[in-house]
Amino acid sequence: MSDERFQQARFGAWIGIVGNIVLAVMKGVFGVISGSKALVADALRSATEAACSIVAMPGFRTVKSSPDKDYPYGQGKAESFTAIIISVILLLIGLETALSSVRVMLADSLSAPKPIAFIAIAVAIVVKEAMFQYKYRLGKRISSQSLMANAWKHRSDIYSSLVALVGAGGAILGHYLGNTHLYYLDPIAALCIAVLIIRTGLDRIRQTVQKSADHALQQEDVAELVRTVQAVKGIIAVDELRAREHGHYVIVDVKISVNPRISVMEGHDLAKRAKHMLMSRFSHIADVLIHVNPYAGGYPYKNNADSSQDEYPTLLH
């Protein structure tokens, strides 16, 4: 990923994070003021989305950060540990929200939230949709699959707000209709949102555990990498290519064959070009290790070369 595209993707990601934080604060404040359990739960949902996005941000930094002596392949393992901690916190928040909702439903003092809750949720839905449109279109324009996938999280978060809208709106309607049974819709909506938070926490734990274990890429993904390396002029064959996932990123180890008559510098240059091609075309690749071998296929290039030029290096292919 180029510097310009990287900066645009990073900016778009931070727009989503800041937006979720602002929405969480706004919904939390109006949830407390209006007495809406559903709006408070929705605020927690936005806060958890912001926390998850912050944890995922190192994924954008992977291709920009260099390995060091403590993390020779980047920060993937440390990020996985942080992600698990965040996921456990999500579970605790979800469980506490669910228990709080149940306690409210079992209490005898149920009351309808104030109408401001309905307005706050409606505004949040509009803002969420605007954030989705911005990030999705930006991701499409700069060809960032990560940003586009992150944009869809805003769309899924809208569903949580719609649940809160139905719950709070139904309870408010019950107040105007004099139907106290509709008051239960607000804590029921909060309970549903709590289940979504718990599910998010469980999903993130499962994904983090899977990503923390190094495993090889699928054959079709490896084949695409091989085709990219073979497209570099001067590389005769790709003898072997191994690609393994390490947390958020991929490490590629490849052996290539080149004309044995070229100089060491030219072979090194071909390796650099192949590495640059892979890392620029695939943003999830963090590092490429290339071993250059002399092609041993009967030296067919000798038949096509001028024998008087044997002492000079060549890039015949």
Secondary structure, DSSP 8 states (H G I E B T S, - for coil): --HHHHHHHHHHHHHHHHHHHHHHHHHHHHHHHHT-HHHHHHHHHHHHHHHHHHHHTHHHHTTTS---SS-TT-SHHHHHHHHHHHHHHHHHHHHHHHHHHHHHHHSS------THHHHHHHHHHHHHHHHHHHHHHHHHHTT-HHHHHHHHHHHHHHHHHHHHHHHHHHHHHHHHHT-GGGGGHHHHHHHHHHHHHHHHHHHHHHHHHHHHS-EE--HHHHHHHHHHHHTSTTEEEEEEEEEEEETTEEEEEEEEEE-TTS-HHHHHHHHHHHHHHHHHH-TTEEEEEEEEEE--SS-GGGGGS-GGGTTS-----
